[in-house]
């Protein structure tokens, strides 16, 4: 009899149940999409930001030593110490090598540009340099790590003496793509004009081989910028590895913290010091926290709206069935059995609407991934039972007030239609 009453309820109130089901489906679809994106968004944003700026810098260990007496810096006014370019492929030999999106060596050299011998800085680097470490072949350089750089013309090839001229310098010396520029009295083809929005706009960017030749130091590298996929800092990440026991150190070392990756870079590059670029890391954490916070607000708003719609639909449906409730009470039906009937109907409605909403949410999440991140959003199998539980909770929350009123119906007034 109980199941028949549930069946008749759905058969006779198709429109009410359909409206409630649609409300549940829409709320759950938004919740599914937001939860799926939020659980997968960390790596997506991390990778997106790594294509725009490095988050680690490697410098010679000697540069970390201060030589000051009475507040006076006694270091010689030179370019300082250098790293060895031959050691750079070892970066791909670290434990977290697959998290290294790219790296870019830098070697600045002071030069004279043009017929007027305008002083400028020539920055030697990799553009898209093919390298090999062990059995791995990879390409790295500013085209992988400095995604915000724009070039009017063509990118130079590594190993050539073609150069990029910064936009402000190009305006000053009237340089054009395809033309030529004198650097220390030697002509070089201008492959393109660079717009970086930074100090490079006042100088020249060339292959690192040309910079080493001008400096007279083959294989020299001043610093290396590294883009790595990392996880947000926690208490363990901020611990000093020297204070850890062996078990804790292994856990720290095998976690993709920016600090542990920096530690591993120091291990593979001799006489180096690696540190995080804190401004980049903090910006990334702030952006990620705000996006997740916005998604949480959207999810709560959608579920709240769904609960309100379910509450209105259930209240109307129960009011239309007041005579039925009165008859059940007159025949000896208790409050618990009546409440169980309505909660069973609500649970079935939640499961059906939740399942439909889950499918819609998965489609929406994939669309968001393709549109915003140009990649697929990974949907974890555990999300389905979580979403169904949320759907049941929202439906019960929206139905509770109406069901509570139904069990308090006076059978006499309910049968007369006055309730």
SVG drawing of the C-alpha trace seen along z (x, -y; Angstrom):
<svg xmlns="http://www.w3.org/2000/svg" viewBox="-16 -59 102 61">
<polyline fill="none" stroke="black" stroke-width="0.4" points="0.0,0.0 2.8,-2.4 4.5,-2.0 1.1,-2.4 0.5,-5.7 3.9,-6.9 3.3,-5.8 -0.2,-7.4 1.3,-10.6 3.7,-10.8 1.0,-9.8 -1.6,-12.3 0.7,-15.2 3.0,-15.0 3.2,-18.8 4.1,-19.5 6.7,-16.8 8.1,-17.9 8.5,-21.5 10.2,-20.3 12.4,-17.9 13.5,-20.6 14.4,-22.9 16.5,-20.2 18.1,-19.3 19.2,-22.9 20.6,-23.5 22.5,-20.2 23.8,-20.8 25.4,-24.1 26.7,-22.5 28.2,-19.6 29.9,-21.9 31.3,-24.2 32.6,-21.3 34.1,-19.5 35.9,-22.6 37.0,-23.6 38.6,-20.3 40.5,-20.3 41.1,-24.1 44.3,-24.2 46.5,-22.5 44.7,-24.3 45.4,-27.7 48.9,-26.7 49.7,-25.6 48.1,-28.7 50.1,-31.0 53.3,-29.1 53.0,-30.0 53.1,-33.7 55.8,-33.9 58.4,-31.8 58.1,-31.2 61.7,-30.2 65.0,-31.8 68.4,-30.1 71.5,-32.3 75.2,-31.6 75.7,-30.7 78.3,-33.5 75.7,-36.1 74.0,-35.2 77.0,-36.2 77.1,-39.8 80.4,-41.6 79.8,-44.7 81.9,-46.7 80.3,-49.6 77.4,-49.5 79.6,-49.7 79.3,-47.0 82.9,-45.8 81.9,-43.5 83.7,-44.3 81.6,-46.2 81.4,-43.2 78.7,-41.0 79.3,-38.7 79.6,-34.9 78.1,-32.6 76.4,-29.3 77.5,-26.8 75.1,-26.4 76.1,-22.8 74.5,-22.0 71.0,-23.4 69.6,-20.2 70.1,-18.5 67.0,-20.5 65.0,-17.8 66.8,-15.2 65.1,-16.3 62.5,-14.3 59.8,-16.7 61.1,-17.0 57.6,-16.5 56.4,-19.5 59.0,-21.7 57.0,-23.6 60.2,-25.3 63.3,-27.2 65.1,-30.2 68.7,-31.2 69.6,-34.9 72.9,-36.6 72.9,-40.4 75.7,-42.3 76.3,-46.0 76.7,-47.0 76.8,-50.1 74.0,-50.2 73.7,-52.0 75.9,-54.5 75.5,-56.9 76.8,-54.1 73.7,-54.3 74.3,-52.4 71.9,-49.5 71.7,-46.0 71.8,-42.9 70.0,-40.0 71.2,-36.6 68.6,-33.8 66.9,-30.8 64.0,-31.4 62.9,-27.8 66.0,-25.8 65.9,-22.0 67.8,-20.1 68.4,-16.5 68.8,-15.0 69.2,-11.2 66.5,-9.8 64.3,-12.9 64.1,-15.5 62.5,-18.8 62.3,-22.4 62.5,-25.4 63.1,-29.1 61.2,-32.4 58.6,-31.3 57.5,-28.7 58.0,-30.8 57.4,-34.4 54.0,-34.1 53.2,-37.8 56.1,-38.8 54.8,-40.0 57.0,-40.2 56.3,-42.4 58.1,-40.3 59.6,-36.9 61.2,-35.2 65.0,-34.6 66.3,-31.1 68.7,-29.9 72.2,-29.7 71.9,-32.6 73.0,-36.2 69.6,-37.6 68.2,-39.8 65.0,-41.3 65.0,-45.0 62.9,-46.4 60.1,-48.6 61.3,-51.8 64.9,-51.3 63.6,-50.6 61.7,-53.9 64.8,-55.7 67.2,-54.3 64.4,-53.9 64.8,-50.1 62.4,-48.0 61.8,-44.2 64.0,-42.9 66.5,-45.7 69.9,-45.8 71.4,-47.2 75.0,-47.7 76.0,-46.1 79.5,-47.0 80.2,-48.0 79.0,-44.7 75.8,-44.6 73.1,-42.1 69.8,-41.4 66.6,-42.6 64.3,-39.6 61.5,-41.5 60.6,-44.3 59.8,-43.1 57.0,-44.4 57.5,-43.0 56.2,-45.8 59.4,-45.6 63.0,-46.6 63.6,-44.5 61.8,-47.2 64.8,-49.4 67.4,-46.8 68.1,-43.9 67.3,-40.3 69.5,-37.7 70.5,-34.1 72.7,-33.3 75.6,-32.3 75.9,-35.8 75.8,-37.3 78.5,-34.9 80.6,-35.8 80.3,-39.6 81.1,-39.0 84.0,-36.7 82.7,-34.0 81.6,-30.8 79.0,-28.8 78.3,-31.5 74.8,-32.0 73.9,-34.8 70.6,-33.4 67.9,-30.9 64.2,-31.4 62.2,-28.2 58.4,-27.7 57.2,-24.8 53.8,-23.4 53.6,-23.5 51.1,-23.0 50.1,-25.7 52.2,-26.2 51.2,-24.6 52.9,-24.2 55.2,-21.5 56.2,-23.5 57.5,-26.3 59.6,-24.0 63.4,-24.1 64.5,-20.8 67.5,-20.8 65.2,-20.5 63.3,-17.5 63.7,-13.8 64.2,-11.3 60.5,-10.4 59.3,-14.0 62.1,-15.0 61.0,-12.3 57.5,-13.5 58.6,-17.1 61.0,-16.2 58.4,-14.1 55.8,-16.9 55.7,-19.5 56.2,-22.5 58.1,-25.4 60.6,-25.1 61.3,-21.4 61.7,-22.0 64.1,-24.8 66.0,-22.4 66.3,-19.9 67.4,-22.5 70.3,-23.3 71.2,-19.7 71.5,-19.3 73.1,-22.7 76.5,-23.0 77.3,-26.1 73.8,-27.5 71.1,-28.9 67.4,-28.6 64.6,-30.5 60.9,-31.2 59.7,-34.5 57.3,-35.2 55.2,-37.8 54.3,-35.3 53.5,-32.5 51.4,-34.8 49.5,-36.2 48.7,-32.7 47.4,-31.6 45.3,-34.8 43.8,-34.3 43.0,-30.6 41.5,-31.3 39.2,-34.0 38.1,-31.9 37.3,-29.0 35.5,-31.4 33.4,-32.7 32.5,-29.2 31.4,-28.3 29.1,-31.3 27.6,-30.4 27.1,-26.8 25.4,-27.9 23.2,-30.4 22.1,-27.8 21.3,-25.2 19.5,-27.8 17.4,-28.8 16.7,-25.1 15.6,-24.6 13.2,-27.5 11.7,-26.2 11.3,-22.7 9.7,-24.2 7.1,-26.1 6.3,-23.1 6.0,-20.7 3.9,-23.2 1.4,-23.5 1.4,-19.7 0.7,-18.9 -2.0,-21.5 -3.8,-19.9 -3.6,-16.6 -4.9,-17.8 -8.0,-15.6 -5.8,-12.6 -3.8,-13.4 -7.0,-13.9 -8.3,-10.5 -5.1,-8.7 -5.2,-10.3 -8.9,-9.4 -8.0,-5.7 -5.4,-5.7 -2.3,-6.8 0.3,-8.2 2.4,-11.3 5.6,-9.2 4.0,-7.2 2.6,-10.3 6.0,-12.0 7.7,-8.9 5.4,-8.9 6.3,-12.4 10.0,-12.1 10.1,-9.0 8.5,-10.9 11.0,-13.7 13.9,-11.2 12.8,-9.7 12.4,-13.1 15.9,-14.1 17.6,-11.0 15.9,-11.4 16.5,-15.2 20.0,-14.7 21.0,-12.1 19.7,-14.3 21.5,-17.3 24.7,-15.4 24.7,-14.6 24.0,-18.2 26.7,-19.4 29.3,-17.1 28.5,-18.5 28.7,-22.0 32.0,-21.3 33.5,-20.0 32.3,-23.0 33.9,-25.3 37.1,-23.4 37.2,-23.6 36.2,-27.3 38.4,-28.7 41.3,-26.3 41.3,-24.7 41.5,-21.3 39.2,-18.7 38.0,-18.8 38.6,-15.5 35.4,-14.2 36.1,-12.0 33.8,-9.0 33.3,-9.8 31.5,-13.0 28.2,-11.2 27.3,-9.9 28.3,-13.3 26.0,-15.1 23.1,-12.7 23.6,-13.3 23.5,-17.0 20.4,-16.7 18.7,-14.7 19.8,-17.2 18.5,-20.2 15.2,-18.4 14.6,-17.5 15.5,-21.0 13.0,-22.5 10.3,-20.0 10.7,-19.9 8.4,-22.9 5.6,-21.6 5.8,-18.1 5.8,-19.4 2.6,-21.3 1.0,-18.2 1.5,-16.0 -0.3,-18.6 -3.4,-18.7 -6.6,-18.2 -8.4,-15.3 -11.8,-16.9 -10.9,-20.2 -8.8,-18.5 -11.6,-16.3 -14.0,-19.3 -11.4,-21.2 -10.8,-24.0 -7.2,-23.2"/>
</svg>
